[in-house]
Amino acid sequence: MIRSDLMMGAAIAAVMAGGASAESGGMAMLKGQDGQDAGHVILTEGPGGTLFHAELVGLTPGWHSFHVHEVGSCEEGFDAAGDHYNPDDKGHGLLAEDGAHAGDLPNIHVNANGEAMAEFYSSRLTIAGGSAPLMDEDGSAIIIHENADSYQSDAGAGGRVACGVITQTK
């Protein structure tokens, strides 16, 4: 419980301290299927997209896919989050010929201690406004899957192991 409070405090402090010139920000506190803390993701909107800063814990070592899903809900074993966020009706996978889903993001690697840190930028996503806003009428969620994404039309990502609803912070 104390660790969870410390993580939440650190995440909020990082959002408040960083990106003062950013238009908008967000965060997601992730939980595993067992309800245990799985870390947090801080989002900072820039002039041409969104920066994701992830600090994750309690995951199985190895490669995992990291996606934004279309609904801001982690209910029903994380199934309520729906499919990958795809407002532009693109194909799946970062290597898709006509472009990927807006919610397709790079894989993450979890170390032997079950921890991962990652940063990546998506020019397809915004916190609010634009053609792929994370804070649309039903929100969005971050899902970590049990396997790496193939970046092809068949993701091969497997089950959903962690979920966090994205909330707007600025």
Disulfide bonds with the S-S distance in Angstrom:
Cys74-Cys163 1.94
